[in-house]
Amino acid sequence: MTDGTRNGSGRDAVVVGGGLAGVTAALALADAGVRVTLLEGRPRLGGLAFSFRRGELTVDNGQHVYLRCCTAYRWFLDRIDAAALAPLQDRLDVPVLDLAKPEGRRLGRLRRDALPVPLHLGRSLATYPHLSLAERAAVGRAALALKGLDLADPALDTQDFGSWLTAHGQSARAVEALWDLVGVATLNAVAGDSSLGLAAMVFKTGLLSDPGAADIGWARVPLGELHDRLARRALDSAGVRTGVRTRVTSISRYGNGRWSVQVPGETIETDAVVLAVPQREAHALLPDGALDAPERLLEIGTAPILNVHVVYDRKVLGTPFLTALGTPVQWVFDRTEASGLTGGGQYLAVSQSAAQDEIDAPVAVLRERYLPELERLLPRTRGAEVLDFFVTRERTATFAPTPGVGRLRPGACTKAPGLYLAGAWTATGWPATMESAVRSGIGAADAALRALGRPRPRHLFDVEEAA
């Protein structure tokens, strides 16, 4: 079908990609009165935050969390009427178990008090048992130095966070027990492999901006309920035409300034195109001249995340989640209720970021590695029956936050009028998170609305203000 009925309307857009960035852009454009078509090659929406069925279970491909400071993703949850399904903690509280210590002395906690920054974390740091008194004092000094960094300074992107921590008196133990505990989960890289600019952004925004900024939220239902079913319902209500299993093969620009989007069996004409796909796919679809150095997209590396899923015949974990030291296990989440598991068993998801060394390991090897570690970590697993053990792998889960990546990340606008980019990998200032994806979608929609002469929806999240 060739849509030639809207020439000159200035009110049509095609969004390519149905992840969080694409869904956000489509909703923002539709809310401004633009007629939107959203095209996704997969049979579902949600991008890399999705669910699937395994027997009687509904399984998330990976454990995704957000923080109270993730104001764009919180706006997205509100927009799709899903905020109640992914609530935040009342107050940051992270159990940290150190298996190098004897049982009974392993538990520490990272939690905040109802005090202004930086006092809100003062008591937690002062009593954190996994660091010595001298290490705790050094952490406090480094945090103040971090708070003083200017995130707008491009020089931060050229340095690695690990070297900065060493220069500011952080021991290897402090990096392991605190900085990487937070950083690996949010950046998907250890400190030595992370851009100082991105790491500083994470810690300044999450821990040093507002007392409640780091409170953790996560979905109490399968991610597909949020990012596919409820997102699709919101898109339908907004009048967005959504096509799944619809892969875009090319995009090109007409002489009259409109765009042609090719899918099998159909040509769609439109005034604006938002490319909300991974960087390599975007590079393949970009027309000549759209970016000054399109090859930079191919220089943006990727980093994997591995998730180990274990179903036990009984309850073995008494908290919603925990994190660990002295073991390969990073974060463990209770997914029993969300998955629909019944009958008294418990389903745990072990989330392993920066998993380059394990992402291709056979399931049998991972089983031999992780079941004994879970027995060390959770005494109740000893004697429990393992009803199921499986693995999900996202080999390109995020872009790699390496030093220098900032110069490779393009903004929303291209040199081709009417063509915009979105995705967590674009220049949002955030690492590859759900927050970054939503921010990118809003940024692309904003740019398109300005070019189309359409007013910005009043309720649309204000990126500048929240940043």
KACORFEN-V987919 format. One line per field, one symbol per residue. ss: DSSP state (2 for helix, 1 for strand, 0 for the rest). A space follows every 50 residues. Layout:
BEGIN
ss = ???
END
This chain:
BEGIN
ss = 01000000000111110002222222222220001111100000000000 11110011110000111000222222222000222001000011111100 00000011111000000022222222000000222222222222222000 00022222012222222000022222222222222220002220122222 22222220000000011100002222222222222220001110000111 11100000111110011111011110002222222000000000022220 01111111111100000000111110000011110222200000011111 11100000000022222222222222202220000111111111111110 00002222000010000011100000000000022222222222222222 22000000000022220
END
